[in-house]
């Protein structure tokens, strides 16, 4: 089969699908979007953020750093700020650090944003350096109907081990999309055999497997119906999570600051 006829399934939530779909099209492939989780702020998460940023005495002034591990965290934080009539002025200068991963820094309007060379939470911890008892606010997801992957707990633990007082705040919600969210992975009228599945987070994989089990199907059956299917993971953190859940990973992007990395890695896999 030529690469122009590839069918690429991906399980990202809607806010990430808008970025991944055109990259798949650009390779001449056909995207098959079957989201398994939703990622969005809720009334609860917005209230949790507002607790730290609401005047007259915003709690964020007690912190020395603000650490974002995802675009969704940045968007949720910005959304909460927009709800305030008079958003607080964040601390500035050498006493306050804002950090984010890879292309996520594009969403932060601050010329002093730190971004680690390796776009992982562990890389972010390394970039922040020793905390010396300083406080860091971490806007992260609250996970609903799924097991929380170890990424965020490990991130918080690593910060603490580096001397930071890390405070996690529920900035948005990651929720399973339900029993039939992986239906497109097993039905025969989806336009052909799936050549690859792209995962960008561990939660997506768990959501897919949970849906398959609910329909009486297991991952082995998906592979049987799609011989030669390639599993691609967006970076080593996602790859480790995918394999922890029992799905073998064939392709791992080496450049994972953006989704271009995983799409390019998949292209290289087929063209080597």
C-alpha positions in Angstrom: 0.0 0.0 0.0 1.3 3.5 -0.8 1.6 6.0 2.0 -1.0 8.2 0.3 -3.7 5.7 1.2 -2.9 5.3 4.9 -5.7 5.5 7.4 -4.6 7.1 10.7 -6.7 6.7 13.8 -6.1 9.1 16.7 -7.8 9.4 20.0 -7.0 13.0 21.1 -9.7 15.2 22.7 -11.2 17.9 20.5 -8.9 20.7 21.4 -5.9 18.7 20.2 -7.6 17.1 17.2 -7.7 20.5 15.5 -3.9 20.5 15.6 -3.3 16.9 14.6 -5.8 16.5 11.8 -4.1 19.0 9.3 -0.7 17.4 10.0 -2.1 14.0 9.0 -3.7 15.5 5.9 -0.4 17.2 5.0 1.2 13.7 4.7 -1.5 12.7 2.3 -3.0 10.3 4.8 -6.7 10.0 5.9 -7.4 10.9 9.5 -9.9 8.8 11.6 -10.8 10.8 14.7 -12.2 8.7 17.5 -11.8 10.7 20.8 -11.8 8.7 24.0 -11.5 11.5 26.5 -12.8 15.0 26.8 -10.6 17.8 28.2 -12.4 20.9 29.4 -12.7 23.3 32.4 -15.7 22.9 34.7 -17.4 25.0 37.3 -15.4 23.2 39.9 -12.1 23.7 38.2 -12.7 27.3 37.5 -13.5 28.0 41.1 -10.4 26.2 42.1 -8.3 28.5 40.0 -10.1 31.6 41.0 -9.2 30.8 44.6 -5.6 31.6 43.7 -6.1 34.6 41.5 -9.1 36.5 42.8 -8.5 40.0 44.3 -8.1 41.7 46.6 -5.3 39.5 47.9 -4.6 36.8 45.3 -3.0 33.7 46.7 -0.7 33.5 43.7 1.4 36.3 45.2 2.5 33.7 47.8 4.1 31.6 45.0 7.5 31.9 43.3 6.6 29.9 40.1 3.7 28.8 37.9 4.3 25.5 36.1 2.1 24.4 33.2 2.4 20.8 32.0 -0.2 21.2 29.2 -1.9 23.7 26.8 -5.2 22.8 28.5 -3.8 24.1 31.8 -2.7 27.4 30.2 -6.1 27.8 28.5 -8.0 27.1 31.7 -5.9 29.5 33.6 -6.4 32.2 31.0 -10.1 31.5 31.0 -10.3 31.9 34.7 -8.4 35.2 34.5 -10.9 36.5 31.9 -13.7 36.0 34.4 -12.3 38.7 36.7 -13.2 42.3 36.3 -9.7 43.3 37.3 -7.3 40.5 36.8 -4.4 40.6 39.3 -1.0 41.6 38.2 1.2 38.5 38.5 4.5 38.9 40.3 7.3 39.8 37.8 11.0 39.8 37.5 13.5 37.3 39.0 11.2 36.5 41.9 8.5 34.8 39.8 8.9 32.1 37.1 6.4 30.9 34.5 7.3 27.7 32.7 5.6 25.6 30.0 6.4 22.9 27.6 7.4 23.2 23.9 4.9 25.0 21.7 2.7 25.5 24.7 4.8 28.6 25.4 3.0 30.3 22.4 -0.1 30.6 24.6 1.7 32.5 27.4 2.0 36.2 26.9 5.2 36.7 28.9 8.7 37.2 27.6 10.2 35.4 30.7 8.6 32.0 30.1 11.0 29.1 30.7 10.8 26.1 28.5 12.9 23.0 29.1 15.1 21.6 26.3 13.4 18.2 26.8 9.6 18.8 26.6 8.5 16.6 29.5 7.4 17.3 33.0 10.7 15.9 34.2 12.5 18.3 31.9 10.4 21.1 33.4 11.5 20.1 36.9 15.1 20.2 35.8 14.7 23.6 34.2 13.2 25.0 37.4 16.2 23.9 39.4 16.3 23.8 43.2 13.3 25.2 44.9 14.9 26.1 48.3 11.5 25.9 50.0 9.8 28.2 47.4 6.2 27.5 46.3 5.1 26.5 42.8 1.5 26.4 41.6 0.7 23.6 39.2 -2.5 23.8 37.2 -3.2 20.1 36.3 -6.2 18.0 35.3 -8.6 16.2 37.6 -9.3 12.7 36.1 -12.8 11.4 36.0 -13.9 7.8 35.3 -10.3 6.8 34.6 -7.3 6.0 36.6 -5.0 9.0 37.0 -1.8 8.3 35.0 1.4 8.6 37.1 2.6 11.7 35.1 1.2 14.4 37.3 1.8 12.6 40.7 5.4 12.0 39.6 5.8 15.6 38.5 4.6 16.8 41.9 6.9 14.4 43.7 9.9 15.4 41.6 9.3 19.1 42.4 9.1 18.2 46.1 12.3 16.2 45.8 14.0 19.3 44.3 13.0 21.4 47.3 9.9 23.0 45.9 6.6 23.2 47.8 4.4 22.1 45.0 0.6 22.9 45.1 -1.5 21.1 42.5 -4.8 22.8 41.5 -7.5 21.2 39.5 -7.4 23.4 36.4 -9.5 21.3 34.0 -11.2 17.9 33.8 -10.2 14.9 31.8 -13.2 12.5 31.5 -13.9 9.3 29.7 -16.2 9.7 26.7 -18.2 6.6 27.3 -18.8 3.0 26.2 -18.9 3.6 22.4 -16.0 6.1 22.1 -13.8 3.4 20.5 -16.4 2.1 18.1 -14.7 3.5 15.1 -11.7 1.3 15.9 -13.7 -1.9 15.4 -16.5 -1.2 12.9 -15.9 -2.2 9.3 -17.5 0.9 7.6 -14.8 3.4 8.6 -13.3 3.5 5.2 -10.8 0.7 5.4 -8.1 -1.0 7.5 -6.5 1.2 10.1 -2.8 1.5 9.3 -1.8 3.4 12.5 -3.1 4.6 15.8 -1.6 7.8 17.3 -1.8 8.3 21.0 -0.9 11.7 22.6 -1.6 10.8 26.3 -2.0 7.8 28.5 -5.6 8.8 29.4 -6.6 8.4 25.8 -5.3 4.8 25.7 -7.1 3.8 28.9 -10.3 5.4 27.6 -10.0 3.4 24.4 -9.3 0.1 26.2 -12.1 0.7 28.6 -14.5 1.3 25.7 -13.3 -1.8 23.9 -13.8 -3.9 27.0 -17.3 -2.6 27.4 -18.1 -3.6 23.8 -16.7 -7.1 24.4 -13.6 -6.4 22.3 -9.9 -6.5 23.3 -6.9 -4.8 21.8 -5.8 -8.1 20.3 -9.0 -8.2 18.2 -8.3 -4.7 16.9 -4.9 -5.8 15.8 -6.3 -8.9 14.2 -8.8 -6.8 12.2 -6.0 -4.4 11.2 -3.0 -6.5 10.4 0.2 -4.5 10.4 -1.3 -1.6 12.5 1.4 0.7 13.8 1.1 2.2 17.3 2.7 5.7 17.5 3.2 7.6 20.8 3.8 11.3 21.2 7.0 11.2 23.2 8.5 8.8 25.7 6.2 9.7 28.6 3.1 8.7 26.6 4.9 5.6 25.2 5.7 4.4 28.7 2.0 4.9 29.7 0.8 3.1 26.6 3.0 0.1 27.2 2.1 0.1 30.9 -1.5 -0.5 29.8 -0.5 -3.5 27.7 -0.3 -2.0 24.2 3.0 -2.4 22.3 4.4 0.8 20.9 6.1 0.7 17.5 7.0 4.4 17.0 8.0 7.1 19.5 8.5 10.7 18.4 12.0 12.0 19.3 10.8 15.6 18.8 7.8 15.9 21.1 7.6 19.6 21.7 4.7 19.6 19.1 2.6 17.0 17.3 4.7 17.4 14.1 7.2 15.1 15.8 5.0 12.1 16.1 3.6 12.5 12.5 7.1 12.8 11.1 8.3 9.8 13.1 5.4 7.7 11.7 6.4 8.9 8.2 10.0 7.9 8.8 9.0 4.5 10.1 7.2 3.7 6.8 9.9 5.2 4.6 13.0 3.8 6.1 
